[in-house]
């Protein structure tokens, strides 16, 4: 449903999205802003690529930034990329607009000198994990991403969920979702399935996600390997889906085989759906998954470790069910999207009040 364009004088927080291509940052904005807009006047700004339910301001609204927002001493510009920090600095320091700057970092590595320079000029910095915080040189507050528990929830009837997705309801299903590329370890998942499925005729596997143009040959190579193994009818490439939540409910097991990851929402989405997760020790995954209770953590970029981590889950239904229940309880308690919303609004309130974000 289309949303009425907000009045710039009322908008107290702007969350720019200056990237046209779908990314984890874009997904975060899409999830958060409609919920946050129920509690404060917030809008995005950038290319017209966001869903209609995300409140947005046109670039022409920038002229309105010379005035303070109604009810607040200044407007907050909440950037999540370098290309969004820089214009915020220009508006605040060059044009002298009444604006304060917040940056959310998801990086899991040392920042470049340019990025450090930009971050040092922020009024507040948020880290999406403890590991991310360890790479920051400025005071920050850790706020982990949350999950929409109304959207991602357990299946009341997994067989029916499989049928809804066009899968065989009599087969157990293991899945790997996300962009298809080397960084995401899609090849490791495929190789693990080629190793494990021949001895387990009751299982099939699905890869859901999109390969961009530069990764099309990578995807084609994976499909060739599957065909050469004679498993094209059991390792399925189902493409990208806007409505991905039903596919999680069709799964019995989820795999996150990334070689590198900034944060990574897919394990949380799977666990919210009561699906146990086998994931590599990268990014925030060790902060999301309770090893041995909600799934298993394995070493990155090691096919043997992934195979060994998957084997007991494929063979032990009782363990899968127990870990799935624990996973759902864990996410419901510690990672609801409402908790992320509360924490971010707390950041804005602290900045308006002049309080430090350290810790």
NORHU-V991550 format. One record per pair of residues at least 12 apart in sequence whose C-alpha atoms are under 8 Angstrom apart, sorted by the first residue. I is the first residue (numbers start at 1). J is the second residue. Records with the same first field share a line. If there is no record, write none. Layout:
BEGIN
I = J, J
END
This chain:
BEGIN
1 = 52, 53
2 = 52, 53
3 = 52, 53, 54, 55
4 = 55
5 = 55, 56, 57
6 = 43, 55, 56, 57
8 = 57, 61, 64, 65, 69
9 = 64, 67, 68, 69, 70
10 = 41, 69, 70
11 = 41, 42, 43, 69, 70, 75
12 = 40, 41, 42, 69, 70, 72, 74, 75, 76
13 = 41, 42, 43, 75, 76, 77, 78
14 = 42, 43, 44, 45, 75, 76, 77, 78
15 = 29, 42, 43, 44, 45, 77, 78, 79
16 = 44, 45, 46, 77, 78, 79, 80, 84
17 = 29, 44, 45, 46, 47, 84
18 = 45, 46, 47, 83, 84
19 = 46, 47
20 = 47, 49
24 = 264
25 = 80
30 = 50, 51, 54
31 = 148
32 = 337, 341
33 = 54, 55
34 = 53, 54, 55
35 = 341
36 = 341, 345
37 = 55
42 = 55
43 = 55, 56, 57
44 = 56, 57
45 = 57, 58, 59
46 = 58, 59
65 = 97, 98, 99
66 = 97, 98
67 = 97, 98
68 = 98
72 = 352
73 = 98, 352
74 = 98, 99, 100, 352
75 = 98, 99, 100
76 = 99, 100, 101, 102, 348
77 = 99, 100, 101, 102
78 = 101, 102, 103, 104
79 = 101, 102, 103, 104
80 = 103, 104, 105
81 = 103
82 = 115, 118
85 = 101, 103, 118, 119
86 = 118
88 = 101
89 = 101, 121
100 = 122, 123
101 = 122, 123, 124
102 = 122, 123, 124, 125, 126
103 = 119, 122, 124, 125, 126
104 = 125, 126, 127, 128
105 = 125, 126, 127, 128, 132
106 = 127, 128, 129, 132, 262, 263
107 = 132, 135, 262
108 = 131, 132, 135, 261, 262, 283
109 = 132, 135
110 = 135
111 = 135
116 = 137
119 = 138
120 = 138
123 = 351
124 = 139, 140, 347, 351, 356, 357
125 = 138, 139, 140, 141, 357
126 = 140, 141, 142, 143
127 = 140, 141, 142, 143, 144
128 = 142, 143, 144, 145, 263
129 = 142, 143, 144, 263, 284, 287
130 = 142, 284, 287
131 = 283, 284
139 = 357, 358, 359
140 = 357, 358, 359
141 = 357, 358, 359
142 = 359
143 = 340, 343, 344
144 = 335, 340
145 = 265, 335, 337, 340
146 = 268, 335, 336, 337, 338, 339, 340
147 = 268, 269, 272, 331, 335, 336, 337
148 = 336, 337, 338
149 = 272, 332, 336, 337
151 = 245
152 = 245, 248, 269, 270, 272, 273
153 = 249, 272, 273, 274, 328
154 = 249, 272, 273, 274, 275, 328
155 = 249, 250, 273, 274
158 = 249, 250, 251
159 = 250
161 = 246, 247, 249, 250
162 = 247, 249, 250, 251
164 = 246
165 = 246, 247, 250
170 = 202
171 = 202, 203, 204
172 = 202, 203, 204, 251, 252
173 = 203, 204, 205, 206, 250, 251, 252, 253
174 = 203, 204, 205, 206, 251, 252, 253, 254, 255
175 = 205, 206, 207, 208, 251, 253, 254, 255
176 = 189, 206, 207, 208, 254, 255, 256
177 = 207, 208, 209, 256, 266
178 = 208, 209, 210, 266
179 = 209, 210, 211
180 = 209, 210, 211, 212, 215, 219
181 = 211, 215, 218, 219
182 = 218, 259
183 = 258, 259, 260, 261
184 = 256, 257, 258, 259, 260, 261
185 = 256, 257, 258, 259, 301
186 = 257, 258
187 = 222
188 = 257, 301, 302, 303, 306
189 = 255, 257
190 = 222, 226, 235
191 = 303
192 = 303, 306, 307
193 = 205, 235
194 = 226, 229, 231
195 = 307
196 = 307, 311
203 = 234
204 = 234, 235, 236
205 = 234, 235, 236
206 = 234, 235, 236, 237, 238
207 = 235, 236, 237, 238, 239
208 = 237, 238, 239, 240, 241
209 = 238, 239, 240, 241
210 = 239, 240
245 = 269
248 = 269, 270, 273, 275
249 = 273, 274, 275
251 = 275
252 = 275, 276, 320
253 = 275, 276, 277, 278, 313, 314, 320
254 = 267, 270, 275, 276, 277, 278
255 = 267, 277, 278, 279
256 = 277, 278, 279, 280
257 = 278, 279, 280, 300, 301, 306
258 = 279, 280, 282, 300, 301
259 = 280, 282, 300, 301
260 = 282, 283
261 = 282, 283, 284
262 = 283, 284
263 = 283, 284, 285
264 = 283, 284, 285
267 = 279, 285, 288, 289
268 = 288, 331, 335
271 = 294, 324, 327, 328, 331
272 = 327, 328, 329, 331, 332
273 = 328
274 = 323, 324, 325, 326, 327, 328
275 = 320, 323, 324, 325, 327, 328
276 = 294, 295, 320, 321, 323, 324, 327
277 = 289, 294, 295, 296
278 = 295, 296, 297, 298, 306, 309, 310
279 = 295, 296, 297, 298
280 = 297, 298, 299, 300, 301, 306
281 = 297, 298, 299, 300
282 = 300
292 = 323
293 = 323, 326, 327
294 = 323, 324, 325, 326, 327, 330
295 = 323, 327
296 = 309
297 = 309
END
